[in-house]
Amino acid sequence: MDYGMGSPLWMPAFGIGIAALVIWSLLWKGLALWRAAKRGEKIWFVVFLVVNTAGILELIYLFLISGAKLSDFTNPKSDHE
């Protein structure tokens, strides 16, 4: 079955999946870049800018290497504490 101008029926779902992957990747990349910059880790910062891994490398850095917890990103804290 076609969906419009000869496109397969699964095409809209594929586009939504790609959009979700982009949003997922940008979220984790942004958090990892922010944390690396805050910690002064220039090499990690550059790696995150250059390498795209759909958030996998960023998650490894955030939670295994830098020791972040999910609560670090969900609870608003003052930098002066």
PyMOL Python script that loads the backbone (N, CA, C, O; Angstrom):
from pymol import cmd

cmd.read_pdbstr("""\
ATOM      1  N   MET A   1       0.844  -1.182   0.000  1.00  0.00           N
ATOM      2  CA  MET A   1       0.000   0.000   0.000  1.00  0.00           C
ATOM      3  C   MET A   1       0.888   1.244   0.000  1.00  0.00           C
ATOM      4  O   MET A   1       1.892   1.303   0.711  1.00  0.00           O
ATOM      5  N   ASP A   2       0.519   2.204  -0.781  1.00  0.00           N
ATOM      6  CA  ASP A   2       1.281   3.444  -0.882  1.00  0.00           C
ATOM      7  C   ASP A   2       0.684   4.529   0.002  1.00  0.00           C
ATOM      8  O   ASP A   2      -0.507   4.528   0.312  1.00  0.00           O
ATOM      9  N   TYR A   3       1.545   5.449   0.394  1.00  0.00           N
ATOM     10  CA  TYR A   3       1.124   6.599   1.198  1.00  0.00           C
ATOM     11  C   TYR A   3       1.446   7.845   0.393  1.00  0.00           C
ATOM     12  O   TYR A   3       2.553   8.377   0.480  1.00  0.00           O
ATOM     13  N   GLY A   4       0.501   8.304  -0.376  1.00  0.00           N
ATOM     14  CA  GLY A   4       0.754   9.491  -1.199  1.00  0.00           C
ATOM     15  C   GLY A   4       1.618   9.155  -2.386  1.00  0.00           C
ATOM     16  O   GLY A   4       1.713   7.970  -2.706  1.00  0.00           O
ATOM     17  N   MET A   5       2.208  10.006  -3.018  1.00  0.00           N
ATOM     18  CA  MET A   5       3.001   9.995  -4.240  1.00  0.00           C
ATOM     19  C   MET A   5       3.972   8.806  -4.371  1.00  0.00           C
ATOM     20  O   MET A   5       5.144   9.007  -4.687  1.00  0.00           O
ATOM     21  N   GLY A   6       3.509   7.602  -4.137  1.00  0.00           N
ATOM     22  CA  GLY A   6       4.343   6.422  -4.318  1.00  0.00           C
ATOM     23  C   GLY A   6       5.205   6.082  -3.117  1.00  0.00           C
ATOM     24  O   GLY A   6       6.026   5.168  -3.196  1.00  0.00           O
ATOM     25  N   SER A   7       5.042   6.790  -2.007  1.00  0.00           N
ATOM     26  CA  SER A   7       5.816   6.491  -0.803  1.00  0.00           C
ATOM     27  C   SER A   7       5.179   5.332  -0.051  1.00  0.00           C
ATOM     28  O   SER A   7       3.954   5.236   0.012  1.00  0.00           O
ATOM     29  N   PRO A   8       5.991   4.454   0.516  1.00  0.00           N
ATOM     30  CA  PRO A   8       5.439   3.338   1.281  1.00  0.00           C
ATOM     31  C   PRO A   8       4.710   3.829   2.536  1.00  0.00           C
ATOM     32  O   PRO A   8       4.940   4.946   3.001  1.00  0.00           O
ATOM     33  N   LEU A   9       3.848   3.000   3.066  1.00  0.00           N
ATOM     34  CA  LEU A   9       3.043   3.333   4.231  1.00  0.00           C
ATOM     35  C   LEU A   9       3.896   3.589   5.473  1.00  0.00           C
ATOM     36  O   LEU A   9       3.498   4.381   6.327  1.00  0.00           O
ATOM     37  N   TRP A  10       5.036   2.953   5.594  1.00  0.00           N
ATOM     38  CA  TRP A  10       5.878   3.100   6.783  1.00  0.00           C
ATOM     39  C   TRP A  10       6.703   4.384   6.788  1.00  0.00           C
ATOM     40  O   TRP A  10       7.343   4.693   7.793  1.00  0.00           O
ATOM     41  N   MET A  11       6.702   5.122   5.713  1.00  0.00           N
ATOM     42  CA  MET A  11       7.537   6.318   5.583  1.00  0.00           C
ATOM     43  C   MET A  11       7.272   7.365   6.675  1.00  0.00           C
ATOM     44  O   MET A  11       8.243   7.884   7.226  1.00  0.00           O
ATOM     45  N   PRO A  12       6.022   7.710   7.024  1.00  0.00           N
ATOM     46  CA  PRO A  12       5.811   8.699   8.088  1.00  0.00           C
ATOM     47  C   PRO A  12       6.358   8.229   9.435  1.00  0.00           C
ATOM     48  O   PRO A  12       6.905   9.031  10.191  1.00  0.00           O
ATOM     49  N   ALA A  13       6.217   6.941   9.743  1.00  0.00           N
ATOM     50  CA  ALA A  13       6.743   6.408  11.002  1.00  0.00           C
ATOM     51  C   ALA A  13       8.262   6.499  11.025  1.00  0.00           C
ATOM     52  O   ALA A  13       8.851   6.758  12.074  1.00  0.00           O
ATOM     53  N   PHE A  14       8.893   6.290   9.892  1.00  0.00           N
ATOM     54  CA  PHE A  14      10.349   6.393   9.799  1.00  0.00           C
ATOM     55  C   PHE A  14      10.801   7.825  10.097  1.00  0.00           C
ATOM     56  O   PHE A  14      11.780   8.038  10.812  1.00  0.00           O
ATOM     57  N   GLY A  15      10.082   8.795   9.547  1.00  0.00           N
ATOM     58  CA  GLY A  15      10.409  10.198   9.790  1.00  0.00           C
ATOM     59  C   GLY A  15      10.246  10.578  11.258  1.00  0.00           C
ATOM     60  O   GLY A  15      11.065  11.316  11.807  1.00  0.00           O
ATOM     61  N   ILE A  16       9.193  10.075  11.890  1.00  0.00           N
ATOM     62  CA  ILE A  16       8.980  10.341  13.314  1.00  0.00           C
ATOM     63  C   ILE A  16      10.087   9.693  14.137  1.00  0.00           C
ATOM     64  O   ILE A  16      10.558  10.277  15.114  1.00  0.00           O
ATOM     65  N   GLY A  17      10.501   8.499  13.753  1.00  0.00           N
ATOM     66  CA  GLY A  17      11.595   7.809  14.455  1.00  0.00           C
ATOM     67  C   GLY A  17      12.906   8.580  14.350  1.00  0.00           C
ATOM     68  O   GLY A  17      13.639   8.698  15.332  1.00  0.00           O
ATOM     69  N   ILE A  18      13.199   9.097  13.183  1.00  0.00           N
ATOM     70  CA  ILE A  18      14.418   9.898  12.994  1.00  0.00           C
ATOM     71  C   ILE A  18      14.352  11.168  13.829  1.00  0.00           C
ATOM     72  O   ILE A  18      15.341  11.548  14.456  1.00  0.00           O
ATOM     73  N   ALA A  19      13.200  11.826  13.845  1.00  0.00           N
ATOM     74  CA  ALA A  19      13.035  13.051  14.641  1.00  0.00           C
ATOM     75  C   ALA A  19      13.230  12.756  16.125  1.00  0.00           C
ATOM     76  O   ALA A  19      13.877  13.530  16.830  1.00  0.00           O
ATOM     77  N   ALA A  20      12.680  11.646  16.603  1.00  0.00           N
ATOM     78  CA  ALA A  20      12.849  11.258  18.015  1.00  0.00           C
ATOM     79  C   ALA A  20      14.313  10.985  18.328  1.00  0.00           C
ATOM     80  O   ALA A  20      14.799  11.372  19.391  1.00  0.00           O
ATOM     81  N   LEU A  21      15.022  10.324  17.418  1.00  0.00           N
ATOM     82  CA  LEU A  21      16.447  10.046  17.614  1.00  0.00           C
ATOM     83  C   LEU A  21      17.261  11.331  17.659  1.00  0.00           C
ATOM     84  O   LEU A  21      18.179  11.448  18.470  1.00  0.00           O
ATOM     85  N   VAL A  22      16.947  12.282  16.817  1.00  0.00           N
ATOM     86  CA  VAL A  22      17.651  13.567  16.805  1.00  0.00           C
ATOM     87  C   VAL A  22      17.422  14.312  18.118  1.00  0.00           C
ATOM     88  O   VAL A  22      18.365  14.852  18.697  1.00  0.00           O
ATOM     89  N   ILE A  23      16.184  14.343  18.588  1.00  0.00           N
ATOM     90  CA  ILE A  23      15.885  15.018  19.859  1.00  0.00           C
ATOM     91  C   ILE A  23      16.607  14.334  21.012  1.00  0.00           C
ATOM     92  O   ILE A  23      17.198  15.007  21.856  1.00  0.00           O
ATOM     93  N   TRP A  24      16.565  13.005  21.059  1.00  0.00           N
ATOM     94  CA  TRP A  24      17.259  12.213  22.093  1.00  0.00           C
ATOM     95  C   TRP A  24      18.752  12.535  22.090  1.00  0.00           C
ATOM     96  O   TRP A  24      19.338  12.803  23.139  1.00  0.00           O
ATOM     97  N   SER A  25      19.355  12.508  20.919  1.00  0.00           N
ATOM     98  CA  SER A  25      20.790  12.759  20.788  1.00  0.00           C
ATOM     99  C   SER A  25      21.152  14.178  21.208  1.00  0.00           C
ATOM    100  O   SER A  25      22.138  14.379  21.916  1.00  0.00           O
ATOM    101  N   LEU A  26      20.365  15.165  20.780  1.00  0.00           N
ATOM    102  CA  LEU A  26      20.650  16.559  21.143  1.00  0.00           C
ATOM    103  C   LEU A  26      20.529  16.799  22.642  1.00  0.00           C
ATOM    104  O   LEU A  26      21.308  17.561  23.214  1.00  0.00           O
ATOM    105  N   LEU A  27      19.566  16.159  23.274  1.00  0.00           N
ATOM    106  CA  LEU A  27      19.402  16.296  24.721  1.00  0.00           C
ATOM    107  C   LEU A  27      20.651  15.835  25.459  1.00  0.00           C
ATOM    108  O   LEU A  27      21.202  16.577  26.271  1.00  0.00           O
ATOM    109  N   TRP A  28      21.098  14.617  25.181  1.00  0.00           N
ATOM    110  CA  TRP A  28      22.261  14.071  25.887  1.00  0.00           C
ATOM    111  C   TRP A  28      23.546  14.772  25.478  1.00  0.00           C
ATOM    112  O   TRP A  28      24.431  14.968  26.311  1.00  0.00           O
ATOM    113  N   LYS A  29      23.666  15.156  24.204  1.00  0.00           N
ATOM    114  CA  LYS A  29      24.855  15.877  23.760  1.00  0.00           C
ATOM    115  C   LYS A  29      24.961  17.215  24.478  1.00  0.00           C
ATOM    116  O   LYS A  29      26.043  17.597  24.923  1.00  0.00           O
ATOM    117  N   GLY A  30      23.841  17.930  24.593  1.00  0.00           N
ATOM    118  CA  GLY A  30      23.836  19.214  25.294  1.00  0.00           C
ATOM    119  C   GLY A  30      24.236  19.070  26.751  1.00  0.00           C
ATOM    120  O   GLY A  30      25.037  19.854  27.259  1.00  0.00           O
ATOM    121  N   LEU A  31      23.678  18.067  27.429  1.00  0.00           N
ATOM    122  CA  LEU A  31      24.029  17.853  28.838  1.00  0.00           C
ATOM    123  C   LEU A  31      25.500  17.469  29.004  1.00  0.00           C
ATOM    124  O   LEU A  31      26.174  17.945  29.917  1.00  0.00           O
ATOM    125  N   ALA A  32      25.988  16.609  28.116  1.00  0.00           N
ATOM    126  CA  ALA A  32      27.392  16.191  28.205  1.00  0.00           C
ATOM    127  C   ALA A  32      28.336  17.352  27.891  1.00  0.00           C
ATOM    128  O   ALA A  32      29.355  17.514  28.561  1.00  0.00           O
ATOM    129  N   LEU A  33      28.012  18.154  26.891  1.00  0.00           N
ATOM    130  CA  LEU A  33      28.841  19.321  26.566  1.00  0.00           C
ATOM    131  C   LEU A  33      28.867  20.304  27.743  1.00  0.00           C
ATOM    132  O   LEU A  33      29.921  20.831  28.098  1.00  0.00           O
ATOM    133  N   TRP A  34      27.711  20.539  28.334  1.00  0.00           N
ATOM    134  CA  TRP A  34      27.618  21.459  29.467  1.00  0.00           C
ATOM    135  C   TRP A  34      28.459  20.961  30.642  1.00  0.00           C
ATOM    136  O   TRP A  34      29.199  21.735  31.249  1.00  0.00           O
ATOM    137  N   ARG A  35      28.345  19.672  30.962  1.00  0.00           N
ATOM    138  CA  ARG A  35      29.089  19.116  32.101  1.00  0.00           C
ATOM    139  C   ARG A  35      30.598  19.103  31.824  1.00  0.00           C
ATOM    140  O   ARG A  35      31.390  19.421  32.712  1.00  0.00           O
ATOM    141  N   ALA A  36      30.994  18.744  30.618  1.00  0.00           N
ATOM    142  CA  ALA A  36      32.417  18.723  30.274  1.00  0.00           C
ATOM    143  C   ALA A  36      33.007  20.129  30.349  1.00  0.00           C
ATOM    144  O   ALA A  36      34.122  20.312  30.840  1.00  0.00           O
ATOM    145  N   ALA A  37      32.264  21.118  29.866  1.00  0.00           N
ATOM    146  CA  ALA A  37      32.739  22.505  29.925  1.00  0.00           C
ATOM    147  C   ALA A  37      32.843  22.978  31.371  1.00  0.00           C
ATOM    148  O   ALA A  37      33.819  23.625  31.751  1.00  0.00           O
ATOM    149  N   LYS A  38      31.844  22.656  32.166  1.00  0.00           N
ATOM    150  CA  LYS A  38      31.826  23.068  33.571  1.00  0.00           C
ATOM    151  C   LYS A  38      32.990  22.444  34.344  1.00  0.00           C
ATOM    152  O   LYS A  38      33.543  23.067  35.250  1.00  0.00           O
ATOM    153  N   ARG A  39      33.358  21.211  33.983  1.00  0.00           N
ATOM    154  CA  ARG A  39      34.463  20.517  34.652  1.00  0.00           C
ATOM    155  C   ARG A  39      35.825  20.834  34.018  1.00  0.00           C
ATOM    156  O   ARG A  39      36.852  20.359  34.503  1.00  0.00           O
ATOM    157  N   GLY A  40      35.846  21.627  32.948  1.00  0.00           N
ATOM    158  CA  GLY A  40      37.098  22.011  32.301  1.00  0.00           C
ATOM    159  C   GLY A  40      37.745  20.886  31.512  1.00  0.00           C
ATOM    160  O   GLY A  40      38.959  20.898  31.309  1.00  0.00           O
ATOM    161  N   GLU A  41      36.963  19.918  31.065  1.00  0.00           N
ATOM    162  CA  GLU A  41      37.493  18.770  30.327  1.00  0.00           C
ATOM    163  C   GLU A  41      37.400  19.037  28.826  1.00  0.00           C
ATOM    164  O   GLU A  41      36.438  18.655  28.160  1.00  0.00           O
ATOM    165  N   LYS A  42      38.437  19.708  28.318  1.00  0.00           N
ATOM    166  CA  LYS A  42      38.438  20.153  26.925  1.00  0.00           C
ATOM    167  C   LYS A  42      38.405  18.998  25.931  1.00  0.00           C
ATOM    168  O   LYS A  42      37.728  19.085  24.906  1.00  0.00           O
ATOM    169  N   ILE A  43      39.119  17.931  26.217  1.00  0.00           N
ATOM    170  CA  ILE A  43      39.169  16.801  25.280  1.00  0.00           C
ATOM    171  C   ILE A  43      37.789  16.175  25.129  1.00  0.00           C
ATOM    172  O   ILE A  43      37.355  15.894  24.012  1.00  0.00           O
ATOM    173  N   TRP A  44      37.096  15.952  26.246  1.00  0.00           N
ATOM    174  CA  TRP A  44      35.747  15.399  26.168  1.00  0.00           C
ATOM    175  C   TRP A  44      34.829  16.346  25.403  1.00  0.00           C
ATOM    176  O   TRP A  44      34.007  15.900  24.603  1.00  0.00           O
ATOM    177  N   PHE A  45      34.960  17.630  25.639  1.00  0.00           N
ATOM    178  CA  PHE A  45      34.121  18.616  24.959  1.00  0.00           C
ATOM    179  C   PHE A  45      34.290  18.499  23.447  1.00  0.00           C
ATOM    180  O   PHE A  45      33.302  18.468  22.713  1.00  0.00           O
ATOM    181  N   VAL A  46      35.522  18.435  22.981  1.00  0.00           N
ATOM    182  CA  VAL A  46      35.802  18.332  21.542  1.00  0.00           C
ATOM    183  C   VAL A  46      35.277  17.004  20.990  1.00  0.00           C
ATOM    184  O   VAL A  46      34.705  16.970  19.901  1.00  0.00           O
ATOM    185  N   VAL A  47      35.468  15.917  21.732  1.00  0.00           N
ATOM    186  CA  VAL A  47      34.972  14.609  21.280  1.00  0.00           C
ATOM    187  C   VAL A  47      33.458  14.657  21.086  1.00  0.00           C
ATOM    188  O   VAL A  47      32.945  14.152  20.087  1.00  0.00           O
ATOM    189  N   PHE A  48      32.740  15.263  22.036  1.00  0.00           N
ATOM    190  CA  PHE A  48      31.284  15.345  21.915  1.00  0.00           C
ATOM    191  C   PHE A  48      30.864  16.217  20.739  1.00  0.00           C
ATOM    192  O   PHE A  48      29.828  15.957  20.127  1.00  0.00           O
ATOM    193  N   LEU A  49      31.635  17.236  20.413  1.00  0.00           N
ATOM    194  CA  LEU A  49      31.312  18.076  19.263  1.00  0.00           C
ATOM    195  C   LEU A  49      31.515  17.339  17.944  1.00  0.00           C
ATOM    196  O   LEU A  49      30.761  17.545  16.993  1.00  0.00           O
ATOM    197  N   VAL A  50      32.530  16.481  17.885  1.00  0.00           N
ATOM    198  CA  VAL A  50      32.920  15.847  16.624  1.00  0.00           C
ATOM    199  C   VAL A  50      32.232  14.502  16.394  1.00  0.00           C
ATOM    200  O   VAL A  50      31.844  14.190  15.268  1.00  0.00           O
ATOM    201  N   VAL A  51      32.078  13.711  17.445  1.00  0.00           N
ATOM    202  CA  VAL A  51      31.575  12.345  17.296  1.00  0.00           C
ATOM    203  C   VAL A  51      30.078  12.297  17.592  1.00  0.00           C
ATOM    204  O   VAL A  51      29.626  12.786  18.628  1.00  0.00           O
ATOM    205  N   ASN A  52      29.324  11.712  16.687  1.00  0.00           N
ATOM    206  CA  ASN A  52      27.888  11.525  16.891  1.00  0.00           C
ATOM    207  C   ASN A  52      27.603  10.047  17.108  1.00  0.00           C
ATOM    208  O   ASN A  52      27.831   9.221  16.225  1.00  0.00           O
ATOM    209  N   THR A  53      27.100   9.724  18.302  1.00  0.00           N
ATOM    210  CA  THR A  53      26.827   8.327  18.646  1.00  0.00           C
ATOM    211  C   THR A  53      25.396   8.131  19.124  1.00  0.00           C
ATOM    212  O   THR A  53      25.117   7.169  19.839  1.00  0.00           O
ATOM    213  N   ALA A  54      24.489   9.016  18.750  1.00  0.00           N
ATOM    214  CA  ALA A  54      23.074   8.937  19.144  1.00  0.00           C
ATOM    215  C   ALA A  54      22.922   8.938  20.654  1.00  0.00           C
ATOM    216  O   ALA A  54      22.007   8.312  21.189  1.00  0.00           O
ATOM    217  N   GLY A  55      23.806   9.630  21.340  1.00  0.00           N
ATOM    218  CA  GLY A  55      23.689   9.772  22.784  1.00  0.00           C
ATOM    219  C   GLY A  55      24.389   8.711  23.598  1.00  0.00           C
ATOM    220  O   GLY A  55      24.465   8.841  24.820  1.00  0.00           O
ATOM    221  N   ILE A  56      24.903   7.665  22.976  1.00  0.00           N
ATOM    222  CA  ILE A  56      25.516   6.565  23.717  1.00  0.00           C
ATOM    223  C   ILE A  56      26.793   7.013  24.420  1.00  0.00           C
ATOM    224  O   ILE A  56      26.934   6.797  25.624  1.00  0.00           O
ATOM    225  N   LEU A  57      27.718   7.628  23.704  1.00  0.00           N
ATOM    226  CA  LEU A  57      28.962   8.097  24.313  1.00  0.00           C
ATOM    227  C   LEU A  57      28.679   9.150  25.379  1.00  0.00           C
ATOM    228  O   LEU A  57      29.342   9.182  26.416  1.00  0.00           O
ATOM    229  N   GLU A  58      27.708   9.998  25.129  1.00  0.00           N
ATOM    230  CA  GLU A  58      27.356  11.035  26.091  1.00  0.00           C
ATOM    231  C   GLU A  58      26.822  10.433  27.387  1.00  0.00           C
ATOM    232  O   GLU A  58      27.165  10.896  28.474  1.00  0.00           O
ATOM    233  N   LEU A  59      25.987   9.403  27.276  1.00  0.00           N
ATOM    234  CA  LEU A  59      25.461   8.728  28.466  1.00  0.00           C
ATOM    235  C   LEU A  59      26.581   8.048  29.256  1.00  0.00           C
ATOM    236  O   LEU A  59      26.596   8.102  30.485  1.00  0.00           O
ATOM    237  N   ILE A  60      27.507   7.413  28.556  1.00  0.00           N
ATOM    238  CA  ILE A  60      28.646   6.770  29.226  1.00  0.00           C
ATOM    239  C   ILE A  60      29.458   7.810  29.988  1.00  0.00           C
ATOM    240  O   ILE A  60      29.824   7.592  31.143  1.00  0.00           O
ATOM    241  N   TYR A  61      29.740   8.939  29.342  1.00  0.00           N
ATOM    242  CA  TYR A  61      30.497   9.998  30.002  1.00  0.00           C
ATOM    243  C   TYR A  61      29.751  10.525  31.222  1.00  0.00           C
ATOM    244  O   TYR A  61      30.314  10.608  32.314  1.00  0.00           O
ATOM    245  N   LEU A  62      28.487  10.880  31.035  1.00  0.00           N
ATOM    246  CA  LEU A  62      27.727  11.506  32.115  1.00  0.00           C
ATOM    247  C   LEU A  62      27.616  10.608  33.345  1.00  0.00           C
ATOM    248  O   LEU A  62      27.879  11.054  34.462  1.00  0.00           O
ATOM    249  N   PHE A  63      27.233   9.368  33.152  1.00  0.00           N
ATOM    250  CA  PHE A  63      26.889   8.537  34.293  1.00  0.00           C
ATOM    251  C   PHE A  63      28.008   7.606  34.758  1.00  0.00           C
ATOM    252  O   PHE A  63      28.027   7.224  35.928  1.00  0.00           O
ATOM    253  N   LEU A  64      28.931   7.232  33.891  1.00  0.00           N
ATOM    254  CA  LEU A  64      30.021   6.343  34.320  1.00  0.00           C
ATOM    255  C   LEU A  64      31.321   7.097  34.586  1.00  0.00           C
ATOM    256  O   LEU A  64      32.003   6.815  35.571  1.00  0.00           O
ATOM    257  N   ILE A  65      31.670   8.039  33.734  1.00  0.00           N
ATOM    258  CA  ILE A  65      32.950   8.725  33.866  1.00  0.00           C
ATOM    259  C   ILE A  65      32.865   9.914  34.808  1.00  0.00           C
ATOM    260  O   ILE A  65      33.699  10.054  35.702  1.00  0.00           O
ATOM    261  N   SER A  66      31.861  10.779  34.619  1.00  0.00           N
ATOM    262  CA  SER A  66      31.802  11.979  35.459  1.00  0.00           C
ATOM    263  C   SER A  66      31.039  11.748  36.761  1.00  0.00           C
ATOM    264  O   SER A  66      31.056  12.604  37.645  1.00  0.00           O
ATOM    265  N   GLY A  67      30.379  10.615  36.886  1.00  0.00           N
ATOM    266  CA  GLY A  67      29.685  10.289  38.127  1.00  0.00           C
ATOM    267  C   GLY A  67      28.393  11.050  38.347  1.00  0.00           C
ATOM    268  O   GLY A  67      27.938  11.175  39.485  1.00  0.00           O
ATOM    269  N   ALA A  68      27.797  11.556  37.292  1.00  0.00           N
ATOM    270  CA  ALA A  68      26.543  12.294  37.425  1.00  0.00           C
ATOM    271  C   ALA A  68      25.414  11.340  37.806  1.00  0.00           C
ATOM    272  O   ALA A  68      25.457  10.144  37.517  1.00  0.00           O
ATOM    273  N   LYS A  69      24.419  11.901  38.454  1.00  0.00           N
ATOM    274  CA  LYS A  69      23.195  11.179  38.774  1.00  0.00           C
ATOM    275  C   LYS A  69      22.063  11.869  38.034  1.00  0.00           C
ATOM    276  O   LYS A  69      22.158  13.054  37.713  1.00  0.00           O
ATOM    277  N   LEU A  70      21.000  11.141  37.764  1.00  0.00           N
ATOM    278  CA  LEU A  70      19.867  11.728  37.061  1.00  0.00           C
ATOM    279  C   LEU A  70      19.322  12.930  37.823  1.00  0.00           C
ATOM    280  O   LEU A  70      18.842  13.886  37.212  1.00  0.00           O
ATOM    281  N   SER A  71      19.391  12.891  39.139  1.00  0.00           N
ATOM    282  CA  SER A  71      18.896  14.006  39.952  1.00  0.00           C
ATOM    283  C   SER A  71      19.718  15.278  39.738  1.00  0.00           C
ATOM    284  O   SER A  71      19.232  16.375  40.011  1.00  0.00           O
ATOM    285  N   ASP A  72      20.947  15.147  39.255  1.00  0.00           N
ATOM    286  CA  ASP A  72      21.767  16.334  38.954  1.00  0.00           C
ATOM    287  C   ASP A  72      21.120  17.182  37.856  1.00  0.00           C
ATOM    288  O   ASP A  72      21.360  18.387  37.780  1.00  0.00           O
ATOM    289  N   PHE A  73      20.314  16.567  37.019  1.00  0.00           N
ATOM    290  CA  PHE A  73      19.707  17.264  35.895  1.00  0.00           C
ATOM    291  C   PHE A  73      18.226  17.545  36.101  1.00  0.00           C
ATOM    292  O   PHE A  73      17.622  18.268  35.308  1.00  0.00           O
ATOM    293  N   THR A  74      17.630  16.986  37.152  1.00  0.00           N
ATOM    294  CA  THR A  74      16.210  17.191  37.371  1.00  0.00           C
ATOM    295  C   THR A  74      15.901  18.136  38.519  1.00  0.00           C
ATOM    296  O   THR A  74      14.872  18.811  38.497  1.00  0.00           O
ATOM    297  N   ASN A  75      16.764  18.199  39.516  1.00  0.00           N
ATOM    298  CA  ASN A  75      16.536  19.094  40.662  1.00  0.00           C
ATOM    299  C   ASN A  75      17.270  20.404  40.456  1.00  0.00           C
ATOM    300  O   ASN A  75      18.493  20.406  40.317  1.00  0.00           O
ATOM    301  N   PRO A  76      16.552  21.522  40.434  1.00  0.00           N
ATOM    302  CA  PRO A  76      17.242  22.804  40.286  1.00  0.00           C
ATOM    303  C   PRO A  76      18.078  23.114  41.534  1.00  0.00           C
ATOM    304  O   PRO A  76      17.580  23.074  42.659  1.00  0.00           O
ATOM    305  N   LYS A  77      19.356  23.421  41.307  1.00  0.00           N
ATOM    306  CA  LYS A  77      20.267  23.771  42.397  1.00  0.00           C
ATOM    307  C   LYS A  77      20.945  25.077  42.057  1.00  0.00           C
ATOM    308  O   LYS A  77      21.132  25.416  40.888  1.00  0.00           O
ATOM    309  N   SER A  78      21.304  25.791  43.073  1.00  0.00           N
ATOM    310  CA  SER A  78      22.069  27.025  42.894  1.00  0.00           C
ATOM    311  C   SER A  78      23.537  26.677  42.774  1.00  0.00           C
ATOM    312  O   SER A  78      24.006  25.755  43.440  1.00  0.00           O
ATOM    313  N   ASP A  79      24.277  27.400  41.933  1.00  0.00           N
ATOM    314  CA  ASP A  79      25.712  27.164  41.788  1.00  0.00           C
ATOM    315  C   ASP A  79      26.474  27.614  43.015  1.00  0.00           C
ATOM    316  O   ASP A  79      27.655  27.293  43.145  1.00  0.00           O
ATOM    317  N   HIS A  80      25.844  28.346  43.921  1.00  0.00           N
ATOM    318  CA  HIS A  80      26.533  28.884  45.081  1.00  0.00           C
ATOM    319  C   HIS A  80      26.425  27.999  46.314  1.00  0.00           C
ATOM    320  O   HIS A  80      26.853  28.397  47.397  1.00  0.00           O
ATOM    321  N   GLU A  81      25.860  26.802  46.166  1.00  0.00           N
ATOM    322  CA  GLU A  81      25.716  25.905  47.320  1.00  0.00           C
ATOM    323  C   GLU A  81      27.002  25.180  47.599  1.00  0.00           C
ATOM    324  O   GLU A  81      27.070  24.382  48.533  1.00  0.00           O
TER     325      GLU A  81
END
""", "prot")
cmd.dss("prot")
cmd.show_as("cartoon", "prot")
cmd.util.cbc("prot")
cmd.orient("prot")
